[in-house]
Amino acid sequence: MTMVKGIEARGMQHCETTALGVLLRHEGIDLSEPMLFGLGSGLSFIYWDSKSMGFPFLGGRVKPFELTRNLATALGVELLVEETSSPRKAWQNAASVIDAGRPVGLQLDSYHLDYFTTKVHFGGHVVAMYGYDEQHAYLVDTDQQGGAVSTSLAGLARARAERGPMTAKHRSFTLTAPTGPTPIKDGIVPAITKCAEAFLNPPIANLGYRGIEKAARQVPKWLQRSDSPGEDLPRAALLMERAGTGGALFRNLYRDFLAECARHIDSGHLRTGHGLYTEAATLWTQVSEHIATAGEAGEAKHLMQAGTVLHEISRIEREAMQALSRIQRTCCRDHVEGLRRTGGVGR
């Protein structure tokens, strides 16, 4: 058996932040899950539907692995990514990191992992691997999935080789912290403004605040959209609250991130954004409840209520992101004023 020493197998709520937490703690950087999510500019929204889909999808975060790339930039750590079409090379890439005494991140399809009881294909799942023997790989997954878990090497190989939506070619990755990583405070404002700009200026109407507005128009039609509304609607509501989102379609995580940022940065715009996301998180949970009730009762009035709340959420999140997008300007101005008061710059 080959195991990395000193691993704290702490499962969190979301898969990618769980894996990132394992890798960063091994490098001496221990951050809360909301901070990992927020520094990775992880919040987003997508309403996706097509003829090939059985039912529409509501997503609340950026696409898989974008969070990891963003977080590495924000923290100033080195991200090394390996991809290959060869299963043999893929195993060598992962095992060699373990052999060198370090954990490795893997992107794969959760359908093939032995410990997953719900068999649904999701090619954007991320885990941290910290050991292996002749039959099993030892992983850290979300708290919901068991935290420290194991799966067969055959199952792991199938999970990494799967192709389809959101999959990657046997992707593995490591994070290496420099001698002097970027101070957390320095990464906060760029991460917030990056997230806000993307949310406020989506390239298509399915994304950002425009996507929430589109959902507000489409969700009331979901009873007609589904062949099995008694199954599809409660499942959609469950995914919003419990499928690794931290509740409220990731809004709870972002609310808590902004609250933590307020302990580092004194900004009225930040406080405004936090207050609005506190309100939005509560409303997202209401939306999921309305959707679940509509499926159980088969009554469109509950979907109409969900649509009304989504219109309100779109407005609230737009205002929140508008406030948050102004943080950089005010922080820069406050920094200059501070230098002037201390004689650091001329008047």
BELMO-V386182 format. One line per field, one symbol per residue. ss: DSSP state (h for helix, s for strand, l for the rest). phi: phi as a letter, one per 30 degrees, with the letter a starting at -180 (. if undefined). burial: + if it has 24 or more other ideal C-beta (glycine too) atoms within 12 Angstrom, else -. A space follows every 10 residues. Layout:
BEGIN
ss: ???
phi: ???
burial: ???
END
This chain:
BEGIN
ss: lsslllllll llllhhhhhh hhhhhhllll llhhhhhhhl llssssssll llllllssss sllllhhhhh hhhhhllsss ssllllhhhh hhhhhhhhhl lllssssslh hhllllllll llllssssss sslllsssss lllllllsss sshhhhhhhh hlllllllll lsssssllll lllhhhhhhh hhhhhhhhhh llllllshhh hhhhhhhhhh hhhhhlllhh hhhhhhhhhh hhlllllhhh hhhhhhhhhh hllllllhhh hhhhhhhhhh hhhhhhhhhh hhhhhhhllh hhhhhhhhhh hhhhhhhhhh hhhhllhhhh hhhhhhhhhh hllllll
phi: .cbddidcdc dcdcdddddd ddddddcicc bddedddddd hddaabcbaa ddcdadcccc bddeideddd deddcicdcc ccbacceddd ddeddddded ibdbdbcacd ecdedddccb dbdcdbbccb aabdbbccbc bdeddjidbb bddddddddd debkeidbdh dbabbbddeb deeeedcdde dddddddddd bddbddcidd dddddddcee cddddcdbdd cddddddddd cbdicijhhi ddddeddddd dddcbcbddd dddddddddd ddddddeddd ddddddcicd dddddddddd eddedddddd dddddcdddd dddddddddd dcidbdd
burial: ---+--+-++ ++++++++++ +++++++-+- ++++++++++ +++++++++- ----++++++ ++++++++++ +++++++-+- ++-------+ +-+++-++-- -+++++++++ ++++++---- -+++++++++ ++----++++ ++-++-++++ +-+-++++++ ++---+++-+ +++++++--- +--++-++++ ++++++-+++ -+---+++++ ++++++++++ -++-++--+- -+++++++++ ++++++++++ ++++++++++ ++-++-+-++ -+++-+++++ +-++++++++ +++++----+ -++++++-++ ++++-+++++ ++++++++-+ +--------- -------
END
